[in-house]
Amino acid sequence: SIQAFVDRPWNVQPFMENDLESVTAGDCPVIAQIKQWLLKNGAIGTLMTGSGPTVFGVFRHIENAQAAEAEARKAWPTCWVQATTVLQNGLKIYI
């Protein structure tokens, strides 16, 4: 629920859901690899957007997002990578 998210904004993974992800990840294993990589590099939650091809991580601090961005550029030099800040209900979320 939205209230559960507002009460515990840094416990995001239970609220991150995409029904198409499991189907798409089966055909494109790099999706799961990127998600695991993001978690190992400081993300507190990860998700594939829509029907793909974008995968993002949520970070608690912008510095963590920026560090992951720099490393991701090295790991996937042909991919577009960007750290940014999203403001939701006065709460800053870093992706």
ZITADA-V905754 format. One record per pair of residues at least 24 apart in sequence whose C-alpha atoms are under 7 Angstrom apart, sorted by the first residue. I is the first residue (numbers start at 1). GAP is how many residues later the second one is. D is the distance in whole Angstrom. If there is no record, write none. Layout:
I:GAP:D / I:GAP:D
This chain:
10:50:7 / 12:32:7 / 12:33:6 / 13:31:7 / 13:32:5 / 13:33:7 / 16:31:6 / 18:30:7 / 20:31:6 / 21:27:6 / 31:24:7 / 41:27:6 / 56:39:7 / 57:38:5 / 58:35:7 / 58:36:6 / 58:37:5 / 59:34:7 / 59:35:5 / 59:36:6 / 60:33:7 / 60:34:6 / 61:33:6 / 62:32:6 / 65:29:6 / 65:30:6
